[in-house]
Amino acid sequence: MAFFVYIVASKRNGTLYTGMTDDLLKRAWQHRHGVIAGFTRDYQVNKLVWYEAHESREAAISRERRIKRWNRSWKLELIEKLNPNWRDLSEGLSP
């Protein structure tokens, strides 16, 4: 089983949210359709712009916590390295 750390955004250089899940496809769908009340739905943070896989829940949680403490410019740099066009990566995920 894989665990994922991910970043969703409202738009290029927009509002960011960092999270962790064991079902990236489902979680990306939830963000994209705003089915869960809270920050991401309120601010339309719904585009999966970065993610990475981890072999354990503990490793993913640790990485998520580190990234959440980063300043914004570091997060933007992380996104730009993998996804310079800020396309929605959930469109390329398959079940």
KEKOLPA-285976 format. One record per residue: residue number from 1; x, y, z of N, C-alpha, C in turn; residue in one letter. Coordinates in nm, 4 decimals. Each point is the difference from the previous one (the first is absolute). Example, Ala and Ser with C-alpha at 12.3 -4.5 7.8 and 13.67 -1.06 7.14 Angstrom:
REM KEKOLPA-285976
{lummar 1, {1.3190, -0.5690, 0.7800}, {-0.0890, 0.1190, 0.0000}, {0.0900, 0.1200, 0.0000}, 'A'}
{lummar 2, {-0.0350, 0.1050, -0.0720}, {0.0820, 0.1190, 0.0060}, {-0.0770, 0.1090, 0.0730}, 'S'}
END
This chain:
REM KEKOLPA-285976
{lummar 1, {0.0846, -0.1181, 0.0000}, {-0.0846, 0.1181, 0.0000}, {0.0887, 0.1238, 0.0000}, 'M'}
{lummar 2, {-0.0365, 0.0980, -0.0801}, {0.0741, 0.1252, -0.0069}, {-0.0747, 0.1098, 0.0761}, 'A'}
{lummar 3, {0.0756, 0.0933, 0.0486}, {-0.0543, 0.1173, 0.0681}, {0.0538, 0.1219, -0.0733}, 'F'}
{lummar 4, {-0.0827, 0.1020, -0.0147}, {0.0364, 0.1146, -0.0819}, {-0.0048, 0.1298, 0.0794}, 'F'}
{lummar 5, {0.0965, 0.0853, -0.0260}, {-0.0022, 0.1384, 0.0448}, {-0.0311, 0.0793, -0.1258}, 'V'}
{lummar 6, {-0.0875, 0.0979, 0.0100}, {-0.0416, 0.0731, -0.1201}, {-0.0220, 0.1476, 0.0311}, 'Y'}
{lummar 7, {0.0010, 0.0782, -0.1068}, {-0.0343, 0.1413, 0.0093}, {-0.1076, 0.0276, -0.1034}, 'I'}
{lummar 8, {-0.1077, 0.0644, 0.0437}, {-0.1035, 0.0477, -0.0909}, {0.0033, 0.1525, 0.0021}, 'V'}
{lummar 9, {-0.0419, 0.0598, -0.1113}, {0.0034, 0.1450, -0.0143}, {-0.1302, 0.0502, -0.0610}, 'A'}
{lummar 10, {-0.0298, 0.1263, 0.0252}, {-0.1188, 0.0608, -0.0596}, {0.0272, 0.0396, -0.1452}, 'S'}
{lummar 11, {0.1237, 0.0380, -0.0285}, {0.0446, 0.0392, -0.1342}, {0.1512, 0.0159, 0.0068}, 'K'}
{lummar 12, {0.0635, 0.0334, -0.1089}, {0.1441, 0.0230, -0.0008}, {0.0333, 0.1107, 0.0997}, 'R'}
{lummar 13, {0.0910, -0.0296, 0.0908}, {0.0421, 0.0931, 0.1055}, {-0.1146, 0.0431, 0.0913}, 'N'}
{lummar 14, {-0.1050, -0.0800, 0.0056}, {-0.1147, 0.0324, 0.0831}, {0.0124, -0.0597, 0.1391}, 'G'}
{lummar 15, {-0.1131, -0.0207, 0.0628}, {-0.0062, -0.0588, 0.1329}, {0.0426, -0.1458, -0.0074}, 'T'}
{lummar 16, {0.0812, -0.0430, 0.0985}, {0.0526, -0.1361, 0.0027}, {-0.0498, -0.0747, 0.1232}, 'L'}
{lummar 17, {-0.0113, -0.1320, -0.0147}, {-0.0329, -0.0874, 0.1114}, {0.0856, -0.1250, -0.0125}, 'Y'}
{lummar 18, {0.0633, -0.0405, 0.1074}, {0.0819, -0.1212, 0.0033}, {-0.0728, -0.1051, 0.0831}, 'T'}
{lummar 19, {-0.0067, -0.1219, -0.0524}, {-0.0681, -0.1066, 0.0706}, {0.0688, -0.1342, -0.0187}, 'G'}
{lummar 20, {-0.0585, -0.1042, 0.0617}, {0.0518, -0.1359, -0.0073}, {-0.1182, -0.0945, -0.0121}, 'M'}
{lummar 21, {0.0156, -0.1060, -0.0809}, {-0.1073, -0.0957, -0.0206}, {0.0564, -0.1359, -0.0400}, 'T'}
{lummar 22, {-0.0823, -0.1027, 0.0123}, {0.0396, -0.1312, -0.0520}, {-0.0784, -0.0329, -0.1275}, 'D'}
{lummar 23, {-0.0833, 0.0937, -0.0465}, {-0.0752, -0.0185, -0.1241}, {-0.0011, 0.1331, -0.0755}, 'D'}
{lummar 24, {0.1059, 0.0215, -0.0774}, {0.0177, 0.1293, -0.0666}, {-0.1094, 0.0277, -0.1020}, 'L'}
{lummar 25, {-0.0397, -0.0990, -0.0750}, {-0.1052, 0.0182, -0.1004}, {-0.1303, 0.0473, 0.0639}, 'L'}
{lummar 26, {-0.0397, -0.0666, 0.1076}, {-0.1239, 0.0374, 0.0709}, {0.0123, 0.1393, 0.0610}, 'K'}
{lummar 27, {0.1134, 0.0270, 0.0638}, {0.0168, 0.1295, 0.0673}, {0.0039, 0.1137, -0.1011}, 'R'}
{lummar 28, {0.0662, -0.0204, -0.1131}, {0.0038, 0.1037, -0.1040}, {-0.1412, 0.0270, -0.0517}, 'A'}
{lummar 29, {-0.0790, -0.1070, -0.0187}, {-0.1380, 0.0165, -0.0445}, {-0.0803, 0.0811, 0.1023}, 'W'}
{lummar 30, {0.0203, -0.0307, 0.1285}, {-0.0718, 0.0725, 0.1060}, {0.0345, 0.1485, -0.0022}, 'Q'}
{lummar 31, {0.1277, 0.0321, -0.0163}, {0.0390, 0.1413, -0.0081}, {-0.0601, 0.0652, -0.1251}, 'H'}
{lummar 32, {0.0114, -0.0668, -0.1144}, {-0.0468, 0.0571, -0.1258}, {-0.1494, 0.0294, 0.0030}, 'R'}
{lummar 33, {-0.0773, -0.0845, 0.0683}, {-0.1454, 0.0179, 0.0031}, {-0.0517, 0.0653, 0.1290}, 'H'}
{lummar 34, {0.0894, 0.0343, 0.0911}, {-0.0396, 0.0710, 0.1213}, {-0.0974, -0.0746, 0.0878}, 'G'}
{lummar 35, {0.0154, -0.1306, 0.0118}, {-0.0971, -0.0795, 0.0749}, {0.0211, 0.0037, 0.1514}, 'V'}
{lummar 36, {0.1163, 0.0427, 0.0450}, {0.0268, 0.0061, 0.1432}, {0.0066, 0.1465, 0.0434}, 'I'}
{lummar 37, {-0.0819, 0.0350, 0.0972}, {-0.0033, 0.1373, 0.0493}, {0.1332, 0.0358, 0.0646}, 'A'}
{lummar 38, {0.0393, 0.1245, -0.0158}, {0.1225, 0.0463, 0.0639}, {0.0780, 0.0962, -0.0873}, 'G'}
{lummar 39, {0.1255, 0.0170, 0.0350}, {0.0880, 0.0978, -0.0633}, {0.0052, -0.0139, -0.1517}, 'F'}
{lummar 40, {0.0258, -0.1216, -0.0491}, {0.0190, -0.0151, -0.1441}, {-0.1280, 0.0292, -0.0787}, 'T'}
{lummar 41, {-0.1135, -0.0353, 0.0541}, {-0.1254, 0.0311, -0.0685}, {-0.0297, 0.1499, 0.0085}, 'R'}
{lummar 42, {0.0212, 0.0582, 0.1174}, {-0.0283, 0.1421, 0.0185}, {0.0835, 0.0884, -0.0924}, 'D'}
{lummar 43, {0.1251, -0.0393, -0.0257}, {0.0913, 0.0810, -0.0801}, {0.0245, -0.0588, -0.1396}, 'Y'}
{lummar 44, {-0.0806, -0.0961, -0.0396}, {0.0073, -0.0641, -0.1317}, {0.1414, -0.0478, -0.0331}, 'Q'}
{lummar 45, {0.0612, -0.0655, 0.0970}, {0.1334, -0.0576, -0.0161}, {-0.0232, -0.1429, -0.0490}, 'V'}
{lummar 46, {0.0036, -0.0178, -0.1330}, {-0.0501, -0.1255, -0.0551}, {0.0850, -0.0626, -0.1104}, 'N'}
{lummar 47, {0.1177, 0.0534, -0.0268}, {0.0858, -0.0548, -0.1049}, {0.1209, -0.0697, 0.0615}, 'K'}
{lummar 48, {0.0159, -0.1276, -0.0282}, {0.1154, -0.0753, 0.0479}, {0.1218, 0.0433, -0.0815}, 'L'}
{lummar 49, {0.0936, 0.0708, 0.0640}, {0.1147, 0.0534, -0.0739}, {0.1324, -0.0664, 0.0351}, 'V'}
{lummar 50, {0.0023, -0.0808, 0.1062}, {0.1232, -0.0699, 0.0395}, {-0.0371, -0.1156, 0.0909}, 'W'}
{lummar 51, {0.0747, -0.1106, -0.0112}, {-0.0145, -0.1106, 0.0947}, {0.1240, -0.0870, -0.0043}, 'Y'}
{lummar 52, {0.0183, -0.0768, 0.1077}, {0.1057, -0.1004, 0.0041}, {-0.0485, -0.1167, 0.0849}, 'E'}
{lummar 53, {0.0486, -0.1196, -0.0348}, {-0.0403, -0.1223, 0.0684}, {0.1012, -0.0379, 0.1074}, 'A'}
{lummar 54, {-0.0508, -0.0630, 0.1059}, {0.0821, -0.0513, 0.1098}, {-0.0454, -0.1412, 0.0317}, 'H'}
{lummar 55, {0.0932, -0.0795, 0.0501}, {-0.0318, -0.1396, 0.0296}, {-0.0714, -0.0187, 0.1334}, 'E'}
{lummar 56, {0.0123, 0.0975, 0.0902}, {-0.0659, -0.0154, 0.1301}, {-0.0792, 0.1257, 0.0356}, 'S'}
{lummar 57, {-0.1026, -0.0222, 0.0804}, {-0.0819, 0.1116, 0.0478}, {0.0856, 0.0980, 0.0803}, 'R'}
{lummar 58, {0.0899, -0.0539, 0.0820}, {0.0854, 0.0847, 0.0840}, {0.0889, 0.0904, -0.0840}, 'E'}
{lummar 59, {0.0576, -0.0535, -0.1079}, {0.0859, 0.0796, -0.0874}, {-0.0798, 0.1107, -0.0675}, 'A'}
{lummar 60, {-0.1208, -0.0323, -0.0448}, {-0.0841, 0.0996, -0.0663}, {-0.0425, 0.1096, 0.0974}, 'A'}
{lummar 61, {-0.0379, -0.0382, 0.1201}, {-0.0404, 0.0994, 0.1000}, {0.1170, 0.0913, 0.0342}, 'I'}
{lummar 62, {0.1174, -0.0573, 0.0148}, {0.1191, 0.0787, 0.0310}, {0.0299, 0.1010, -0.1113}, 'S'}
{lummar 63, {-0.0064, -0.0458, -0.1242}, {0.0256, 0.0883, -0.1144}, {-0.1068, 0.1092, -0.0078}, 'R'}
{lummar 64, {-0.1256, -0.0350, 0.0204}, {-0.1082, 0.0988, -0.0032}, {0.0253, 0.1088, 0.1050}, 'E'}
{lummar 65, {0.0359, -0.0400, 0.1198}, {0.0243, 0.0974, 0.1067}, {0.1157, 0.0924, -0.0336}, 'R'}
{lummar 66, {0.1062, -0.0578, -0.0602}, {0.1147, 0.0841, -0.0393}, {-0.0417, 0.1023, -0.1039}, 'R'}
{lummar 67, {-0.0718, -0.0452, -0.1032}, {-0.0410, 0.0909, -0.1075}, {-0.0939, 0.1073, 0.0534}, 'I'}
{lummar 68, {-0.0884, -0.0341, 0.0903}, {-0.0924, 0.0989, 0.0564}, {0.0748, 0.1111, 0.0738}, 'K'}
{lummar 69, {0.1190, -0.0303, 0.0514}, {0.0791, 0.1022, 0.0694}, {0.0831, 0.0858, -0.0947}, 'R'}
{lummar 70, {0.0127, -0.0416, -0.1250}, {0.0792, 0.0744, -0.0979}, {-0.0639, 0.1346, -0.0291}, 'W'}
{lummar 71, {0.0859, 0.0938, -0.0437}, {-0.0571, 0.1264, -0.0455}, {-0.0572, -0.0201, -0.1409}, 'N'}
{lummar 72, {-0.0826, 0.0919, -0.0401}, {-0.0728, -0.0112, -0.1260}, {0.0922, -0.0139, -0.1203}, 'R'}
{lummar 73, {0.1095, 0.0731, -0.0033}, {0.0883, -0.0047, -0.1166}, {0.0602, -0.1390, -0.0200}, 'S'}
{lummar 74, {0.0276, -0.0714, 0.1071}, {0.0529, -0.1364, -0.0121}, {-0.1052, -0.0926, -0.0597}, 'W'}
{lummar 75, {-0.1259, 0.0171, 0.0423}, {-0.1080, -0.0824, -0.0542}, {-0.0196, 0.0282, -0.1494}, 'K'}
{lummar 76, {0.0051, 0.1270, -0.0378}, {-0.0142, 0.0358, -0.1406}, {0.1126, -0.0602, -0.0824}, 'L'}
{lummar 77, {0.1213, 0.0020, 0.0525}, {0.1142, -0.0589, -0.0691}, {-0.0186, -0.1513, -0.0168}, 'E'}
{lummar 78, {-0.0501, -0.0663, 0.1025}, {-0.0252, -0.1431, -0.0057}, {-0.1010, -0.0324, -0.1105}, 'L'}
{lummar 79, {-0.1058, 0.0772, -0.0075}, {-0.1018, -0.0192, -0.1031}, {0.0588, 0.0251, -0.1384}, 'I'}
{lummar 80, {0.0716, 0.1109, -0.0162}, {0.0555, 0.0392, -0.1301}, {0.0972, -0.1038, -0.0552}, 'E'}
{lummar 81, {0.0746, -0.0688, 0.0873}, {0.0949, -0.1019, -0.0467}, {-0.0720, -0.1155, -0.0689}, 'K'}
{lummar 82, {-0.1098, -0.0459, 0.0574}, {-0.0749, -0.1133, -0.0551}, {-0.1028, 0.0437, -0.1034}, 'L'}
{lummar 83, {-0.0592, 0.1143, 0.0203}, {-0.1178, 0.0392, -0.0762}, {0.0074, 0.1491, -0.0365}, 'N'}
{lummar 84, {0.0922, 0.0381, -0.0900}, {0.0196, 0.1419, -0.0304}, {-0.1215, 0.0694, -0.0605}, 'P'}
{lummar 85, {-0.0905, -0.0757, -0.0601}, {-0.1205, 0.0592, -0.0593}, {-0.1203, -0.0020, 0.0931}, 'N'}
{lummar 86, {0.0184, -0.0525, 0.1203}, {-0.1056, -0.0048, 0.1009}, {-0.1256, -0.0698, -0.0532}, 'W'}
{lummar 87, {0.0193, -0.1054, -0.0771}, {-0.1183, -0.0717, -0.0488}, {-0.0538, -0.0885, 0.1141}, 'R'}
{lummar 88, {-0.1242, -0.0363, -0.0112}, {-0.0651, -0.0838, 0.1015}, {0.0465, -0.1447, -0.0210}, 'D'}
{lummar 89, {0.0864, -0.0478, 0.0879}, {0.0580, -0.1337, -0.0134}, {-0.1001, -0.1112, 0.0244}, 'L'}
{lummar 90, {-0.1136, 0.0326, 0.0590}, {-0.0999, -0.1049, 0.0246}, {-0.0584, -0.0513, -0.1315}, 'S'}
{lummar 91, {0.0080, 0.0776, -0.1060}, {-0.0515, -0.0425, -0.1285}, {0.0794, -0.1174, -0.0563}, 'E'}
{lummar 92, {0.1251, -0.0167, 0.0440}, {0.0817, -0.1095, -0.0477}, {-0.0015, -0.1228, 0.0883}, 'G'}
{lummar 93, {-0.0723, 0.0066, 0.1111}, {-0.0073, -0.1148, 0.0918}, {-0.1022, -0.1000, -0.0506}, 'L'}
{lummar 94, {0.0312, -0.1266, 0.0187}, {-0.0956, -0.1018, -0.0418}, {-0.0362, -0.0895, 0.1188}, 'S'}
{lummar 95, {-0.1213, -0.0541, -0.0013}, {-0.0462, -0.0838, 0.1117}, {0.0738, -0.1324, 0.0095}, 'P'}
END
